[in-house]
Amino acid sequence: MESASLSNLIHLTNLGLRGGADMRPTLLRVLTDLYVQKLVHTADEEQHYTELAWRLLDAVDVPTRAAVANRLARHLSPPPQVMHKLAVDLPEVAAAVRAHPALQRQPQTSEPQAPTAPATEREEAQIATPEDREQALAAVMPERGLIAPDVASELNELFFAASADERRLILLNLEIAAPMPREQAQILRDPTVGRRLEMAALARNREGFAQTLAPALQIARAQARRVAGDELGEPIVIAAKALALPRDVVYRILLFINTTVGHSVERVHTLAALHDEMTAQAAEHMAAIWQALQRNERPAAKHRPLVWNDEARARARTATAAVRRAPAAQQSSDRRDAS
């Protein structure tokens, strides 16, 4: 029997076929990237992802299936049922997963059923030793379980490149397919943030809006500008949900912060509805992705002298050249005076 969450997922993915636009490949890629960020999943979390991926794999193209296979092949404990499905796919898909230890378990060719083993037993079976656990943890969650910067960058670009319907599918599925501890995103809980963001939006001061948003979400200023300037508007909704802004404040911000969004009342209504549907956990998950981007940034290297007095020598050479030029300039002036 299908779970209620699975029924919702199928309904949402079917919506992606409206107008001939198939958004399922983007949804599967993003949710797989998010799934592999977590080293160990509970039985329910694995089952949710398995149910979703099982159906989407039948509907997406070969490059998407190959990309999913490559992602899961690098994970220590991927969903066995999904791995078996990939292993019997075309050679260009199956090649990435054939050597994975998950395939040494009992093959499963039927559709996924509800899990029966407790999460603790499953986790012990999938992670053999503490050394394996530590190595995998260092590979996929390098800083206290945070999202790896390179993966965060890819997810961020995928989201901003997605259409409005694709973004909605991603945001409404995050909590189901890739749950995240609430404390992973560091959000500034300042009751004045909403008022300051609204004032900046009403003044159409996008730069001031970004300057307020960046420290509130603890993201880079450049990312805050990208959120404020996005022409579809979902990033604003994500930020507002993560900051727990009231719906009426979100509505006014959407009307004024970006003319492309604000000029369409229908679009503003759609985004306000997304704000109501999306969970705070999904918004905080996206905020955690944006926060992880900062770890990719490195300050520009400053010039350091090759020797301790390199700069002093440069100043001395400049001064010497000036002294040498001075007599020549004086002689030229004397000639003009004499004539």
Backbone hydrogen bonds, N-H to C=O, Kabsch-Sander energy under -0.5 kcal/mol:
donor,donor_aa,acceptor,acceptor_aa,energy
7,S,3,S,-2.2
8,N,4,A,-2.1
9,L,5,S,-2.2
10,I,6,L,-2.7
11,H,7,S,-2.2
12,L,8,N,-2.5
13,T,9,L,-2.7
14,N,10,I,-2.1
15,L,11,H,-1.5
16,G,12,L,-0.8
17,L,14,N,-1.7
18,R,15,L,-1.7
20,G,17,L,-1.6
21,A,18,R,-1.4
22,D,20,G,-0.7
23,M,21,A,-0.8
27,L,23,M,-2.1
28,L,24,R,-2.6
29,R,25,P,-2.3
30,V,26,T,-2.4
31,L,27,L,-2.5
32,T,28,L,-2.0
33,D,29,R,-2.2
34,L,30,V,-2.2
35,Y,31,L,-2.2
36,V,32,T,-2.3
37,Q,34,L,-0.8
38,K,35,Y,-1.4
39,L,37,Q,-0.5
46,E,42,T,-2.5
47,Q,43,A,-2.2
48,H,44,D,-2.4
49,Y,45,E,-2.1
50,T,46,E,-2.7
51,E,47,Q,-2.7
52,L,48,H,-1.9
53,A,49,Y,-3.3
54,W,50,T,-2.7
55,R,51,E,-1.2
56,L,52,L,-2.2
57,L,53,A,-2.7
58,D,54,W,-0.6
58,D,55,R,-0.5
59,A,56,L,-1.5
60,V,56,L,-1.1
65,R,61,D,-2.1
66,A,62,V,-2.8
67,A,63,P,-2.1
68,V,64,T,-2.3
69,A,65,R,-2.4
70,N,66,A,-2.3
71,R,67,A,-2.0
72,L,68,V,-2.7
73,A,69,A,-2.1
74,R,70,N,-0.8
74,R,71,R,-0.8
75,H,72,L,-1.5
83,M,79,P,-2.2
84,H,80,P,-2.5
85,K,81,Q,-1.7
86,L,82,V,-2.2
87,A,83,M,-2.2
88,V,84,H,-0.9
88,V,85,K,-0.5
89,D,86,L,-1.6
93,V,90,L,-1.7
94,A,90,L,-3.0
95,A,91,P,-2.1
96,A,93,V,-0.8
97,V,94,A,-1.2
98,R,94,A,-1.5
100,H,97,V,-2.0
103,L,100,H,-1.9
104,Q,101,P,-2.0
105,R,102,A,-1.0
122,R,118,P,-2.0
123,E,119,A,-2.5
124,E,120,T,-2.1
125,A,121,E,-2.0
126,Q,122,R,-1.9
127,I,123,E,-1.8
128,A,126,Q,-0.6
133,R,129,T,-1.9
134,E,130,P,-2.5
135,Q,131,E,-2.5
136,A,132,D,-2.5
137,L,133,R,-2.4
138,A,134,E,-2.3
139,A,135,Q,-1.5
140,V,136,A,-2.3
141,M,137,L,-2.3
144,R,142,P,-0.5
145,G,141,M,-0.8
146,L,143,E,-2.1
148,A,140,V,-0.6
152,A,148,A,-2.7
153,S,149,P,-2.3
154,E,150,D,-1.8
155,L,151,V,-2.7
156,N,152,A,-2.6
157,E,153,S,-2.2
158,L,154,E,-2.4
159,F,155,L,-2.4
160,F,156,N,-2.3
161,A,157,E,-1.8
162,A,158,L,-0.7
162,A,159,F,-0.9
167,R,163,S,-2.5
168,R,164,A,-2.0
169,L,165,D,-2.2
170,I,166,E,-2.3
171,L,167,R,-2.7
172,L,168,R,-2.3
173,N,169,L,-0.9
173,N,170,I,-0.8
174,L,170,I,-1.1
177,A,173,N,-2.7
178,A,174,L,-2.3
184,Q,181,P,-1.9
185,A,182,R,-0.7
187,I,185,A,-0.9
188,L,216,A,-3.0
189,R,187,I,-0.6
190,D,188,L,-1.4
193,V,190,D,-1.7
196,R,192,T,-2.2
197,L,193,V,-2.7
198,E,194,G,-2.3
199,M,195,R,-2.3
200,A,196,R,-2.0
201,A,197,L,-2.3
202,L,198,E,-2.9
203,A,199,M,-1.7
204,R,201,A,-1.8
205,N,200,A,-3.1
206,R,204,R,-1.1
209,F,205,N,-2.1
210,A,206,R,-2.4
211,Q,207,E,-2.3
212,T,208,G,-1.6
213,L,209,F,-2.5
214,A,210,A,-2.5
216,A,212,T,-1.2
217,L,213,L,-2.5
218,Q,214,A,-1.0
219,I,214,A,-2.3
224,A,220,A,-2.1
225,R,221,R,-2.3
226,R,222,A,-1.8
227,V,223,Q,-2.3
228,A,224,A,-2.3
229,G,225,R,-2.2
230,D,226,R,-0.8
230,D,227,V,-0.7
236,I,233,G,-0.6
237,V,233,G,-1.4
238,I,234,E,-2.5
239,A,235,P,-2.5
240,A,236,I,-2.6
241,K,237,V,-2.6
242,A,238,I,-2.6
243,L,239,A,-1.9
244,A,241,K,-1.1
245,L,240,A,-2.7
250,V,246,P,-2.1
251,Y,247,R,-2.5
252,R,248,D,-1.8
253,I,249,V,-2.4
254,L,250,V,-2.5
255,L,251,Y,-1.6
256,F,252,R,-1.3
257,I,253,I,-2.9
258,N,254,L,-0.5
262,G,258,N,-3.2
263,H,259,T,-1.9
264,S,261,V,-1.7
265,V,263,H,-0.7
268,V,264,S,-2.1
269,H,265,V,-2.4
270,T,266,E,-2.2
271,L,267,R,-2.4
272,A,268,V,-2.4
273,A,269,H,-2.1
274,L,270,T,-1.9
275,H,271,L,-2.1
276,D,272,A,-1.4
277,E,273,A,-2.1
278,M,274,L,-2.9
283,A,279,T,-1.8
284,E,280,A,-2.5
285,H,281,Q,-1.9
286,M,282,A,-2.0
287,A,283,A,-2.2
288,A,284,E,-2.2
289,I,285,H,-1.6
290,W,286,M,-2.2
291,Q,287,A,-2.5
292,A,288,A,-2.0
293,L,289,I,-0.9
293,L,290,W,-0.6
294,Q,290,W,-0.5
294,Q,291,Q,-1.2
295,R,292,A,-1.1
296,N,293,L,-1.8
297,E,294,Q,-1.3
310,D,307,V,-1.7
313,R,309,N,-2.4
314,A,310,D,-2.0
315,R,311,E,-2.2
316,A,312,A,-2.2
317,R,313,R,-2.6
318,T,314,A,-2.0
319,A,315,R,-2.3
320,T,316,A,-2.5
321,A,317,R,-2.3
322,A,318,T,-1.8
323,V,319,A,-2.1
324,R,320,T,-2.2
325,R,321,A,-1.8
326,A,322,A,-1.4
328,A,324,R,-0.8
329,A,325,R,-2.2
330,Q,326,A,-2.3
331,Q,327,P,-2.8
332,S,328,A,-2.1
333,S,329,A,-1.8
334,D,330,Q,-2.2
335,R,331,Q,-2.0
336,R,332,S,-1.7
337,D,333,S,-1.9
338,A,334,D,-2.2
339,S,335,R,-1.8
